[in-house]
Amino acid sequence: MKPHNNKIALALIAAGMLFPGLSAAQTINLQQAVEMSLSADPRIKEREQLVEAARGLLAEVKGNEGWRISANAFIGLAPAVDGGFYKGGAYSGTTPRRDGDDWNGLSDWTHVEFALIKPLYTFGKIEAYGKAAEGNIEVKRGDVRQTRAETVFDTKRAYYGYLTARDIRLFLEDMQGRLESSIARADRALKEETGEVTQAELFSLQTAKGVIGKYVHQARAVEKISLDGLRVLTGVGLNAPLTVADDKLEPVPFPTAELADLQGRALTERPEMQQLEAGLKARRALVAAKKADGMPDVYAGVAGTYSYASRRDQLDNPHVYDPFNGGGLTPVVGIKWDTVFGVASARVSQAQAELEALNQKKQFALMGIPFEVGEAYANARANYDSQKDLAEGAASARRWVIASMADFAAGLEKGDKLAEAIKSYVLAQTEYLRTVNDYNMNVAQISKLTGEQK
């Protein structure tokens, strides 16, 4: 290699390292697309953070079992006092002094009071709220699973949609080329006045070309939209080069499990059913918690107070209490009851009603979920059989077109008959590809409805 060429090669390599977007397009298959989407989808990350928030709520509930402190401290003003207890500030006598008779101004006053306590028995409040919080975590985890299932389904829809639109476009463009050759031949025959082709036959071929052209434009639009959707879902970026590994759209294998097995799997594995069970657990715990809210709390701990006024003489007399000077500290055992009976019973009724509502939702799910699976299964079976019939029909239509084109080129076939054959082939082939896409999405829906993540 010449030195000049070496420099060009090095420059190209450096450009590829500095600007990855200039590199070749990334090629992915369906499984890779699903894995990339599950890693990139911010909706999943959002639901995962809500799970963390639910865990924080459980930690908050459990924290109520530990020590708690209630404290208050302030600085204010208090009457200043000099001298003793008796009139005139004497330290002995018979007449106690009064503040009104002996004003000594003001003093600063520092006051602190606190209580450090720990619940001993709460009649099941903490335990019940803890079970409710645990159930809430499971519900949020179910949201994550649901979102993952939606992401998988959306990715498959974009992937299969792209393959369908691409294959339809390529097929129609090929038919356009073949049809244009026949139109050119018909036009040439008319100009030469050979009598092999009539003007009506040319119009028939041109009409077929216009119809095919419309479908080509539509297929290109769907192809672009689907590929852009796949770029967004996989997180590579809307303008990133991306291609798919599949050469053509193929029907996926039909589910091997029987319908009854799929329905049973859906009732146990589907995220919504697991959420219902977790929700019922949480609701039952909330009913118990609301009932326990009407009961007192037993606690133990330490309580104390301290006051100090710098310009107020202290009295060393156990029978006289001065709120501005002195303090104390003592262990305590107590009971605290703070409830409004009418409100407490109303909250219990609300929690009970919400529990019953969730029970009814579960009953509907037990009937509705098997129906949804059965509906998807029936559609999958219908489209599976339909695409096999359409494949045979499209193959016959292709042979019809090839034979008609050969006869038309030899002057043995009319142009309108060729146009009819082309239209029939276009209809059969495009319907085949659309039906394969519908069938693949039916299978994807069955996977989603039965709780599969991929």
C-alpha positions as a Markdown table, in Angstrom:
| # | Residue | x | y | z |
|---|---|---|---|---|
| 1 | Met | 0.0 | 0.0 | 0.0 |
| 2 | Lys | 1.3 | 3.4 | -0.9 |
| 3 | Pro | 2.1 | 6.0 | 1.9 |
| 4 | His | -0.8 | 8.2 | 0.7 |
| 5 | Asn | -3.2 | 5.3 | 1.0 |
| 6 | Asn | -1.9 | 4.5 | 4.4 |
| 7 | Lys | -2.8 | 8.0 | 5.6 |
| 8 | Ile | -6.3 | 7.7 | 4.2 |
| 9 | Ala | -6.9 | 4.4 | 5.9 |
| 10 | Leu | -5.6 | 5.7 | 9.3 |
| 11 | Ala | -7.8 | 8.8 | 8.9 |
| 12 | Leu | -10.9 | 6.6 | 8.2 |
| 13 | Ile | -10.1 | 4.4 | 11.3 |
| 14 | Ala | -9.7 | 7.4 | 13.5 |
| 15 | Ala | -13.0 | 8.9 | 12.2 |
| 16 | Gly | -14.7 | 5.6 | 13.1 |
| 17 | Met | -13.3 | 5.7 | 16.6 |
| 18 | Leu | -14.1 | 9.4 | 17.2 |
| 19 | Phe | -17.5 | 9.3 | 15.6 |
| 20 | Pro | -19.2 | 5.9 | 16.2 |
| 21 | Gly | -22.3 | 7.1 | 14.4 |
| 22 | Leu | -20.3 | 6.9 | 11.2 |
| 23 | Ser | -19.8 | 3.2 | 11.6 |
| 24 | Ala | -21.8 | 0.4 | 10.0 |
| 25 | Ala | -25.4 | -0.1 | 11.0 |
| 26 | Gln | -26.1 | -2.3 | 14.0 |
| 27 | Thr | -27.8 | -5.5 | 13.1 |
| 28 | Ile | -30.1 | -7.2 | 15.7 |
| 29 | Asn | -32.4 | -10.1 | 15.8 |
| 30 | Leu | -35.7 | -10.2 | 17.7 |
| 31 | Gln | -34.2 | -11.6 | 20.9 |
| 32 | Gln | -31.5 | -8.9 | 21.0 |
| 33 | Ala | -34.1 | -6.2 | 20.3 |
| 34 | Val | -36.2 | -7.4 | 23.3 |
| 35 | Glu | -33.2 | -7.5 | 25.6 |
| 36 | Met | -32.1 | -4.0 | 24.5 |
| 37 | Ser | -35.6 | -2.7 | 25.0 |
| 38 | Leu | -35.9 | -4.1 | 28.5 |
| 39 | Ser | -32.6 | -2.5 | 29.4 |
| 40 | Ala | -33.4 | 0.9 | 27.8 |
| 41 | Asp | -37.1 | 1.5 | 28.6 |
| 42 | Pro | -37.4 | 4.3 | 31.1 |
| 43 | Arg | -40.9 | 3.2 | 32.0 |
| 44 | Ile | -39.5 | 0.1 | 33.6 |
| 45 | Lys | -36.9 | 2.1 | 35.5 |
| 46 | Glu | -39.7 | 4.4 | 36.7 |
| 47 | Arg | -41.7 | 1.4 | 38.1 |
| 48 | Glu | -38.6 | 0.0 | 39.7 |
| 49 | Gln | -38.1 | 3.3 | 41.6 |
| 50 | Leu | -41.7 | 3.1 | 42.8 |
| 51 | Val | -40.8 | -0.3 | 44.2 |
| 52 | Glu | -38.0 | 1.3 | 46.1 |
| 53 | Ala | -40.4 | 3.9 | 47.4 |
| 54 | Ala | -42.7 | 1.1 | 48.6 |
| 55 | Arg | -39.7 | -0.5 | 50.4 |
| 56 | Gly | -39.1 | 2.9 | 52.0 |
| 57 | Leu | -42.7 | 2.9 | 53.3 |
| 58 | Leu | -42.2 | -0.5 | 54.8 |
| 59 | Ala | -39.0 | 0.7 | 56.5 |
| 60 | Glu | -41.0 | 3.7 | 57.9 |
| 61 | Val | -43.6 | 1.4 | 59.3 |
| 62 | Lys | -41.0 | -0.9 | 61.0 |
| 63 | Gly | -39.2 | 2.2 | 62.3 |
| 64 | Asn | -42.2 | 2.9 | 64.6 |
| 65 | Glu | -41.2 | -0.1 | 66.7 |
| 66 | Gly | -38.0 | 1.7 | 67.8 |
| 67 | Trp | -37.2 | 4.6 | 70.1 |
| 68 | Arg | -38.7 | 8.0 | 69.5 |
| 69 | Ile | -38.0 | 11.3 | 71.1 |
| 70 | Ser | -40.1 | 14.3 | 71.7 |
| 71 | Ala | -38.2 | 17.4 | 72.8 |
| 72 | Asn | -38.8 | 21.2 | 73.1 |
| 73 | Ala | -36.3 | 23.9 | 74.0 |
| 74 | Phe | -36.6 | 27.7 | 74.1 |
| 75 | Ile | -35.2 | 30.9 | 75.6 |
| 76 | Gly | -37.5 | 33.4 | 77.0 |
| 77 | Leu | -38.0 | 35.9 | 79.9 |
| 78 | Ala | -39.0 | 35.3 | 83.5 |
| 79 | Pro | -39.4 | 37.7 | 86.6 |
| 80 | Ala | -36.1 | 38.3 | 88.3 |
| 81 | Val | -36.0 | 37.5 | 92.1 |
| 82 | Asp | -33.3 | 38.4 | 94.7 |
| 83 | Gly | -33.3 | 37.1 | 98.2 |
| 84 | Gly | -35.3 | 34.6 | 100.2 |
| 85 | Phe | -38.9 | 33.3 | 100.4 |
| 86 | Tyr | -40.2 | 35.8 | 102.9 |
| 87 | Lys | -41.4 | 39.4 | 102.6 |
| 88 | Gly | -38.6 | 41.8 | 101.7 |
| 89 | Gly | -36.5 | 39.0 | 100.4 |
| 90 | Ala | -35.7 | 37.7 | 103.9 |
| 91 | Tyr | -34.6 | 34.1 | 104.3 |
| 92 | Ser | -36.7 | 33.7 | 107.5 |
| 93 | Gly | -40.0 | 35.1 | 108.7 |
| 94 | Thr | -43.7 | 34.5 | 108.8 |
| 95 | Thr | -45.1 | 36.4 | 105.8 |
| 96 | Pro | -44.3 | 35.0 | 102.3 |
| 97 | Arg | -43.3 | 37.6 | 99.7 |
| 98 | Arg | -45.4 | 38.5 | 96.6 |
| 99 | Asp | -44.1 | 39.5 | 93.2 |
| 100 | Gly | -46.3 | 42.6 | 93.1 |
| 101 | Asp | -44.7 | 43.9 | 96.3 |
| 102 | Asp | -41.1 | 43.3 | 95.2 |
| 103 | Trp | -40.3 | 43.9 | 91.5 |
| 104 | Asn | -36.8 | 43.1 | 90.6 |
| 105 | Gly | -36.9 | 43.3 | 86.8 |
| 106 | Leu | -36.6 | 40.5 | 84.2 |
| 107 | Ser | -34.3 | 37.6 | 83.8 |
| 108 | Asp | -33.3 | 35.4 | 80.9 |
| 109 | Trp | -35.0 | 32.0 | 81.0 |
| 110 | Thr | -33.8 | 28.8 | 79.4 |
| 111 | His | -36.2 | 25.8 | 79.3 |
| 112 | Val | -35.8 | 22.2 | 78.0 |
| 113 | Glu | -38.3 | 19.4 | 78.2 |
| 114 | Phe | -38.1 | 15.9 | 76.5 |
| 115 | Ala | -39.4 | 12.4 | 76.5 |
| 116 | Leu | -37.5 | 9.3 | 75.1 |
| 117 | Ile | -40.0 | 6.4 | 74.8 |
| 118 | Lys | -40.4 | 3.1 | 73.1 |
| 119 | Pro | -43.7 | 1.3 | 72.3 |
| 120 | Leu | -44.2 | -1.9 | 74.3 |
| 121 | Tyr | -47.6 | -3.0 | 72.9 |
| 122 | Thr | -49.7 | -1.4 | 70.1 |
| 123 | Phe | -52.5 | -4.0 | 69.8 |
| 124 | Gly | -51.2 | -5.0 | 66.4 |
| 125 | Lys | -51.0 | -1.6 | 64.7 |
| 126 | Ile | -47.3 | -1.9 | 63.6 |
| 127 | Glu | -47.7 | -5.5 | 62.5 |
| 128 | Ala | -50.8 | -4.9 | 60.5 |
| 129 | Tyr | -49.4 | -1.8 | 58.8 |
| 130 | Gly | -46.2 | -3.7 | 58.1 |
| 131 | Lys | -48.1 | -6.5 | 56.3 |
| 132 | Ala | -50.0 | -3.9 | 54.3 |
| 133 | Ala | -46.7 | -2.2 | 53.3 |
| 134 | Glu | -45.3 | -5.6 | 52.3 |
| 135 | Gly | -48.4 | -6.2 | 50.1 |
| 136 | Asn | -47.9 | -2.8 | 48.5 |
| 137 | Ile | -44.3 | -3.8 | 47.6 |
| 138 | Glu | -45.6 | -6.9 | 45.8 |
| 139 | Val | -48.2 | -4.8 | 43.9 |
| 140 | Lys | -45.5 | -2.4 | 42.7 |
| 141 | Arg | -43.4 | -5.3 | 41.6 |
| 142 | Gly | -46.3 | -6.5 | 39.6 |
| 143 | Asp | -46.4 | -3.1 | 37.9 |
| 144 | Val | -42.7 | -3.7 | 36.9 |
| 145 | Arg | -43.6 | -7.1 | 35.4 |
| 146 | Gln | -46.6 | -5.6 | 33.6 |
| 147 | Thr | -44.4 | -2.8 | 32.1 |
| 148 | Arg | -41.8 | -5.3 | 31.0 |
| 149 | Ala | -44.5 | -7.4 | 29.3 |
| 150 | Glu | -45.8 | -4.3 | 27.5 |
| 151 | Thr | -42.2 | -3.4 | 26.4 |
| 152 | Val | -41.7 | -6.9 | 25.0 |
| 153 | Phe | -45.0 | -6.8 | 23.2 |
| 154 | Asp | -44.3 | -3.3 | 21.8 |
| 155 | Thr | -40.9 | -4.5 | 20.6 |
| 156 | Lys | -42.3 | -7.5 | 18.8 |
| 157 | Arg | -45.0 | -5.4 | 17.2 |
| 158 | Ala | -42.3 | -2.9 | 15.9 |
| 159 | Tyr | -40.0 | -5.8 | 14.8 |
| 160 | Tyr | -42.7 | -7.8 | 13.0 |
| 161 | Gly | -44.3 | -4.7 | 11.6 |
| 162 | Tyr | -41.0 | -3.6 | 10.1 |
| 163 | Leu | -40.4 | -7.0 | 8.5 |
| 164 | Thr | -44.0 | -7.1 | 7.1 |
| 165 | Ala | -43.8 | -3.6 | 5.6 |
| 166 | Arg | -40.3 | -4.2 | 4.2 |
| 167 | Asp | -41.3 | -7.5 | 2.6 |
| 168 | Ile | -44.5 | -6.0 | 1.1 |
| 169 | Arg | -42.5 | -3.0 | -0.2 |
| 170 | Leu | -39.8 | -5.3 | -1.8 |
| 171 | Phe | -42.5 | -7.5 | -3.3 |
| 172 | Leu | -44.5 | -4.6 | -4.7 |
| 173 | Glu | -41.4 | -2.8 | -6.1 |
| 174 | Asp | -40.6 | -6.1 | -7.9 |
| 175 | Met | -44.1 | -6.2 | -9.3 |
| 176 | Gln | -43.8 | -2.6 | -10.3 |
| 177 | Gly | -40.8 | -3.4 | -12.4 |
| 178 | Arg | -42.4 | -6.3 | -14.0 |
| 179 | Leu | -45.6 | -4.3 | -14.7 |
| 180 | Glu | -43.6 | -1.4 | -16.2 |
| 181 | Ser | -41.9 | -3.8 | -18.6 |
| 182 | Ser | -45.3 | -5.0 | -19.7 |
| 183 | Ile | -46.7 | -1.5 | -20.0 |
| 184 | Ala | -43.7 | -0.5 | -22.1 |
| 185 | Arg | -44.2 | -3.4 | -24.4 |
| 186 | Ala | -47.9 | -2.6 | -24.7 |
| 187 | Asp | -47.2 | 1.0 | -25.4 |
| 188 | Arg | -44.6 | 0.0 | -28.1 |
| 189 | Ala | -47.1 | -2.4 | -29.7 |
| 190 | Leu | -49.7 | 0.3 | -29.9 |
| 191 | Lys | -47.3 | 2.8 | -31.5 |
| 192 | Glu | -46.3 | 0.2 | -34.0 |
| 193 | Glu | -49.9 | -0.7 | -34.6 |
| 194 | Thr | -49.2 | -4.4 | -34.6 |
| 195 | Gly | -52.8 | -5.2 | -33.4 |
| 196 | Glu | -51.6 | -7.4 | -30.5 |
| 197 | Val | -52.6 | -4.9 | -27.8 |
| 198 | Thr | -55.6 | -2.6 | -27.5 |
| 199 | Gln | -55.7 | 0.8 | -25.8 |
| 200 | Ala | -58.1 | -0.6 | -23.2 |
| 201 | Glu | -55.5 | -3.3 | -22.3 |
| 202 | Leu | -52.9 | -0.6 | -21.8 |
| 203 | Phe | -55.3 | 1.4 | -19.6 |
| 204 | Ser | -55.9 | -1.8 | -17.6 |
| 205 | Leu | -52.2 | -2.3 | -17.0 |
| 206 | Gln | -51.6 | 1.4 | -16.1 |
| 207 | Thr | -54.5 | 1.2 | -13.6 |
| 208 | Ala | -52.9 | -1.8 | -11.9 |
| 209 | Lys | -49.6 | 0.2 | -11.8 |
| 210 | Gly | -51.3 | 3.1 | -10.0 |
| 211 | Val | -52.9 | 0.8 | -7.4 |
| 212 | Ile | -49.6 | -0.9 | -6.7 |
| 213 | Gly | -47.9 | 2.5 | -6.5 |
| 214 | Lys | -50.2 | 3.6 | -3.7 |
| 215 | Tyr | -49.5 | 0.4 | -1.7 |
| 216 | Val | -45.8 | 0.9 | -2.2 |
| 217 | His | -45.9 | 4.4 | -0.7 |
| 218 | Gln | -48.0 | 3.1 | 2.3 |
| 219 | Ala | -45.5 | 0.2 | 2.8 |
| 220 | Arg | -42.6 | 2.6 | 2.9 |
| 221 | Ala | -44.3 | 4.8 | 5.5 |
| 222 | Val | -45.1 | 1.8 | 7.7 |
| 223 | Glu | -41.6 | 0.5 | 7.3 |
| 224 | Lys | -40.0 | 3.8 | 8.4 |
| 225 | Ile | -42.4 | 4.2 | 11.3 |
| 226 | Ser | -41.8 | 0.7 | 12.5 |
| 227 | Leu | -38.0 | 1.0 | 12.3 |
| 228 | Asp | -38.1 | 4.3 | 14.1 |
| 229 | Gly | -40.2 | 2.7 | 16.8 |
| 230 | Leu | -37.7 | -0.1 | 17.1 |
| 231 | Arg | -34.9 | 2.5 | 17.4 |
| 232 | Val | -36.7 | 4.3 | 20.2 |
| 233 | Leu | -37.6 | 1.1 | 22.1 |
| 234 | Thr | -34.1 | -0.3 | 21.9 |
| 235 | Gly | -32.6 | 3.0 | 23.0 |
| 236 | Val | -30.1 | 3.3 | 20.1 |
| 237 | Gly | -31.5 | 6.7 | 19.1 |
| 238 | Leu | -34.0 | 7.9 | 16.5 |
| 239 | Asn | -31.2 | 8.7 | 14.0 |
| 240 | Ala | -28.9 | 5.7 | 14.6 |
| 241 | Pro | -28.3 | 3.2 | 11.8 |
| 242 | Leu | -30.1 | 0.0 | 12.6 |
| 243 | Thr | -31.0 | -3.1 | 10.6 |
| 244 | Val | -32.7 | -6.4 | 11.5 |
| 245 | Ala | -31.1 | -9.8 | 11.0 |
| 246 | Asp | -34.1 | -11.6 | 9.5 |
| 247 | Asp | -34.0 | -11.9 | 5.7 |
| 248 | Lys | -37.8 | -12.3 | 5.5 |
| 249 | Leu | -40.9 | -12.5 | 7.7 |
| 250 | Glu | -41.6 | -16.0 | 8.9 |
| 251 | Pro | -44.5 | -17.4 | 11.0 |
| 252 | Val | -43.4 | -18.4 | 14.5 |
| 253 | Pro | -44.1 | -21.9 | 15.8 |
| 254 | Phe | -47.6 | -22.4 | 17.1 |
| 255 | Pro | -47.9 | -22.8 | 20.9 |
| 256 | Thr | -47.4 | -26.4 | 21.9 |
| 257 | Ala | -49.3 | -26.1 | 25.2 |
| 258 | Glu | -53.1 | -26.9 | 25.2 |
| 259 | Leu | -55.5 | -24.0 | 25.7 |
| 260 | Ala | -56.5 | -25.3 | 29.2 |
| 261 | Asp | -52.8 | -25.3 | 30.2 |
| 262 | Leu | -52.4 | -21.8 | 28.9 |
| 263 | Gln | -55.4 | -20.6 | 30.8 |
| 264 | Gly | -54.2 | -22.2 | 34.0 |
| 265 | Arg | -50.8 | -20.7 | 33.6 |
| 266 | Ala | -52.3 | -17.3 | 33.1 |
| 267 | Leu | -54.3 | -17.6 | 36.4 |
| 268 | Thr | -51.1 | -18.3 | 38.3 |
| 269 | Glu | -48.3 | -16.5 | 36.4 |
| 270 | Arg | -49.9 | -13.4 | 35.1 |
| 271 | Pro | -48.7 | -10.2 | 36.9 |
| 272 | Glu | -52.3 | -9.0 | 37.4 |
| 273 | Met | -53.3 | -12.1 | 39.3 |
| 274 | Gln | -50.2 | -11.9 | 41.5 |
| 275 | Gln | -51.0 | -8.2 | 42.1 |
| 276 | Leu | -54.6 | -9.1 | 43.1 |
| 277 | Glu | -53.3 | -11.6 | 45.7 |
| 278 | Ala | -50.9 | -9.1 | 47.1 |
| 279 | Gly | -53.6 | -6.4 | 47.1 |
| 280 | Leu | -56.0 | -8.6 | 49.0 |
| 281 | Lys | -53.2 | -9.3 | 51.5 |
| 282 | Ala | -52.6 | -5.6 | 51.9 |
| 283 | Arg | -56.3 | -4.8 | 52.2 |
| 284 | Arg | -56.9 | -7.4 | 54.9 |
| 285 | Ala | -54.0 | -6.0 | 56.8 |
| 286 | Leu | -55.3 | -2.5 | 56.5 |
| 287 | Val | -58.7 | -3.6 | 57.9 |
| 288 | Ala | -56.9 | -5.0 | 60.9 |
| 289 | Ala | -54.8 | -1.9 | 61.2 |
| 290 | Lys | -57.8 | 0.4 | 61.1 |
| 291 | Lys | -59.4 | -1.7 | 63.9 |
| 292 | Ala | -56.2 | -1.5 | 65.9 |
| 293 | Asp | -56.1 | 2.3 | 65.5 |
| 294 | Gly | -59.0 | 2.5 | 68.0 |
| 295 | Met | -56.9 | 0.9 | 70.7 |
| 296 | Pro | -54.2 | 2.6 | 72.9 |
| 297 | Asp | -50.4 | 2.3 | 72.9 |
| 298 | Val | -48.5 | 1.1 | 75.9 |
| 299 | Tyr | -45.0 | 2.6 | 76.1 |
| 300 | Ala | -42.0 | 3.0 | 78.4 |
| 301 | Gly | -39.1 | 5.4 | 78.5 |
| 302 | Val | -37.5 | 8.4 | 80.1 |
| 303 | Ala | -39.0 | 11.9 | 80.5 |
| 304 | Gly | -37.4 | 15.0 | 81.9 |
| 305 | Thr | -37.4 | 18.8 | 82.1 |
| 306 | Tyr | -34.9 | 21.5 | 82.9 |
| 307 | Ser | -35.3 | 25.3 | 83.5 |
| 308 | Tyr | -32.8 | 28.0 | 84.4 |
| 309 | Ala | -33.1 | 31.8 | 85.0 |
| 310 | Ser | -29.8 | 33.5 | 85.8 |
| 311 | Arg | -31.3 | 36.4 | 87.7 |
| 312 | Arg | -33.7 | 34.4 | 89.8 |
| 313 | Asp | -32.4 | 33.0 | 93.1 |
| 314 | Gln | -33.2 | 29.3 | 93.7 |
| 315 | Leu | -35.2 | 28.0 | 96.6 |
| 316 | Asp | -33.9 | 24.9 | 98.3 |
| 317 | Asn | -37.3 | 23.8 | 99.5 |
| 318 | Pro | -38.8 | 20.5 | 98.3 |
| 319 | His | -42.4 | 21.8 | 99.0 |
| 320 | Val | -42.1 | 24.9 | 96.7 |
| 321 | Tyr | -41.9 | 24.4 | 92.9 |
| 322 | Asp | -40.4 | 27.2 | 90.8 |
| 323 | Pro | -41.2 | 26.6 | 87.1 |
| 324 | Phe | -38.4 | 29.0 | 86.1 |
| 325 | Asn | -35.6 | 27.2 | 88.0 |
| 326 | Gly | -35.0 | 23.5 | 88.5 |
| 327 | Gly | -35.7 | 20.2 | 86.7 |
| 328 | Gly | -36.1 | 16.5 | 86.9 |
| 329 | Leu | -35.6 | 13.2 | 85.2 |
| 330 | Thr | -37.6 | 10.0 | 85.6 |
| 331 | Pro | -38.3 | 6.6 | 83.9 |
| 332 | Val | -41.9 | 6.3 | 82.8 |
| 333 | Val | -44.4 | 3.6 | 81.8 |
| 334 | Gly | -47.6 | 4.8 | 80.3 |
| 335 | Ile | -50.5 | 4.4 | 78.1 |
| 336 | Lys | -51.6 | 6.7 | 75.3 |
| 337 | Trp | -55.0 | 6.7 | 73.7 |
| 338 | Asp | -55.8 | 9.1 | 70.9 |
| 339 | Thr | -58.9 | 8.2 | 68.9 |
| 340 | Val | -62.3 | 9.6 | 67.7 |
| 341 | Phe | -64.7 | 6.7 | 67.9 |
| 342 | Gly | -66.9 | 7.8 | 65.1 |
| 343 | Val | -64.0 | 8.5 | 62.8 |
| 344 | Ala | -62.3 | 5.2 | 63.7 |
| 345 | Ser | -65.3 | 3.1 | 62.9 |
| 346 | Ala | -65.8 | 5.0 | 59.6 |
| 347 | Arg | -62.2 | 4.2 | 58.6 |
| 348 | Val | -62.8 | 0.5 | 59.3 |
| 349 | Ser | -65.9 | 0.5 | 57.2 |
| 350 | Gln | -64.0 | 2.2 | 54.3 |
| 351 | Ala | -61.2 | -0.3 | 54.5 |
| 352 | Gln | -63.7 | -3.2 | 54.6 |
| 353 | Ala | -65.5 | -1.9 | 51.6 |
| 354 | Glu | -62.2 | -1.5 | 49.6 |
| 355 | Leu | -61.4 | -5.1 | 50.5 |
| 356 | Glu | -64.8 | -6.4 | 49.3 |
| 357 | Ala | -64.4 | -4.4 | 46.0 |
| 358 | Leu | -61.0 | -6.0 | 45.4 |
| 359 | Asn | -62.6 | -9.4 | 46.1 |
| 360 | Gln | -65.2 | -8.7 | 43.4 |
| 361 | Lys | -62.4 | -7.7 | 41.0 |
| 362 | Lys | -60.7 | -11.0 | 41.6 |
| 363 | Gln | -63.9 | -12.9 | 40.8 |
| 364 | Phe | -64.1 | -11.0 | 37.5 |
| 365 | Ala | -60.5 | -11.7 | 36.7 |
| 366 | Leu | -61.0 | -15.4 | 37.3 |
| 367 | Met | -63.6 | -15.4 | 34.6 |
| 368 | Gly | -62.1 | -12.7 | 32.3 |
| 369 | Ile | -58.5 | -13.9 | 32.1 |
| 370 | Pro | -59.3 | -17.4 | 30.7 |
| 371 | Phe | -61.6 | -15.7 | 28.2 |
| 372 | Glu | -58.8 | -13.4 | 27.0 |
| 373 | Val | -56.4 | -16.3 | 26.6 |
| 374 | Gly | -59.1 | -18.3 | 24.7 |
| 375 | Glu | -59.8 | -15.4 | 22.4 |
| 376 | Ala | -56.1 | -14.9 | 21.6 |
| 377 | Tyr | -55.7 | -18.6 | 21.1 |
| 378 | Ala | -58.7 | -18.8 | 18.7 |
| 379 | Asn | -57.3 | -15.8 | 16.7 |
| 380 | Ala | -53.9 | -17.4 | 16.6 |
| 381 | Arg | -55.3 | -20.7 | 15.3 |
| 382 | Ala | -57.4 | -18.9 | 12.7 |
| 383 | Asn | -54.5 | -16.8 | 11.4 |
| 384 | Tyr | -52.1 | -19.8 | 11.5 |
| 385 | Asp | -54.4 | -21.8 | 9.2 |
| 386 | Ser | -55.2 | -18.8 | 7.1 |
| 387 | Gln | -51.5 | -18.0 | 6.4 |
| 388 | Lys | -50.9 | -21.6 | 5.3 |
| 389 | Asp | -53.8 | -21.3 | 2.8 |
| 390 | Leu | -52.7 | -17.9 | 1.7 |
| 391 | Ala | -49.1 | -19.1 | 1.1 |
| 392 | Glu | -50.5 | -21.8 | -1.3 |
| 393 | Gly | -52.7 | -19.2 | -3.0 |
| 394 | Ala | -49.9 | -16.7 | -3.4 |
| 395 | Ala | -47.7 | -19.4 | -4.9 |
| 396 | Ser | -50.4 | -20.3 | -7.4 |
| 397 | Ala | -50.9 | -16.6 | -8.1 |
| 398 | Arg | -47.2 | -16.1 | -8.8 |
| 399 | Arg | -47.2 | -19.0 | -11.3 |
| 400 | Trp | -50.3 | -17.4 | -12.8 |
| 401 | Val | -48.5 | -14.1 | -13.2 |
| 402 | Ile | -45.4 | -15.6 | -14.7 |
| 403 | Ala | -47.4 | -17.6 | -17.2 |
| 404 | Ser | -49.5 | -14.6 | -18.1 |
| 405 | Met | -46.5 | -12.4 | -18.6 |
| 406 | Ala | -44.9 | -15.0 | -20.9 |
| 407 | Asp | -48.1 | -15.4 | -22.9 |
| 408 | Phe | -48.5 | -11.6 | -23.0 |
| 409 | Ala | -44.9 | -11.2 | -24.3 |
| 410 | Ala | -45.7 | -13.8 | -27.0 |
| 411 | Gly | -48.9 | -12.1 | -27.9 |
| 412 | Leu | -51.1 | -15.0 | -26.6 |
| 413 | Glu | -52.6 | -13.1 | -23.6 |
| 414 | Lys | -54.7 | -10.0 | -23.3 |
| 415 | Gly | -53.4 | -7.1 | -21.2 |
| 416 | Asp | -56.5 | -6.9 | -19.0 |
| 417 | Lys | -56.0 | -10.6 | -18.2 |
| 418 | Leu | -52.4 | -9.9 | -17.2 |
| 419 | Ala | -53.6 | -7.0 | -15.0 |
| 420 | Glu | -56.1 | -9.2 | -13.3 |
| 421 | Ala | -53.4 | -11.8 | -12.6 |
| 422 | Ile | -51.1 | -9.2 | -11.2 |
| 423 | Lys | -53.8 | -7.7 | -8.9 |
| 424 | Ser | -54.7 | -11.2 | -7.7 |
| 425 | Tyr | -51.1 | -12.0 | -6.9 |
| 426 | Val | -50.6 | -8.6 | -5.1 |
| 427 | Leu | -53.7 | -9.2 | -3.0 |
| 428 | Ala | -52.7 | -12.8 | -2.1 |
| 429 | Gln | -49.1 | -12.1 | -1.3 |
| 430 | Thr | -49.8 | -8.9 | 0.7 |
| 431 | Glu | -52.6 | -10.6 | 2.6 |
| 432 | Tyr | -50.3 | -13.5 | 3.3 |
| 433 | Leu | -47.6 | -11.2 | 4.8 |
| 434 | Arg | -50.2 | -9.3 | 6.8 |
| 435 | Thr | -51.7 | -12.5 | 8.1 |
| 436 | Val | -48.3 | -13.8 | 9.2 |
| 437 | Asn | -47.8 | -10.6 | 11.0 |
| 438 | Asp | -51.2 | -10.9 | 12.7 |
| 439 | Tyr | -50.5 | -14.5 | 13.6 |
| 440 | Asn | -47.1 | -13.7 | 15.1 |
| 441 | Met | -48.7 | -10.9 | 17.2 |
| 442 | Asn | -51.4 | -13.3 | 18.3 |
| 443 | Val | -48.7 | -15.6 | 19.6 |
| 444 | Ala | -47.0 | -12.6 | 21.3 |
| 445 | Gln | -50.2 | -11.7 | 22.9 |
| 446 | Ile | -50.7 | -15.3 | 24.3 |
| 447 | Ser | -47.2 | -15.0 | 25.8 |
| 448 | Lys | -48.1 | -11.7 | 27.4 |
| 449 | Leu | -51.5 | -12.9 | 28.7 |
| 450 | Thr | -49.9 | -16.0 | 30.3 |
| 451 | Gly | -47.3 | -14.1 | 32.1 |
| 452 | Glu | -44.2 | -14.8 | 30.0 |
| 453 | Gln | -41.6 | -12.1 | 30.0 |
| 454 | Lys | -40.0 | -12.9 | 26.6 |
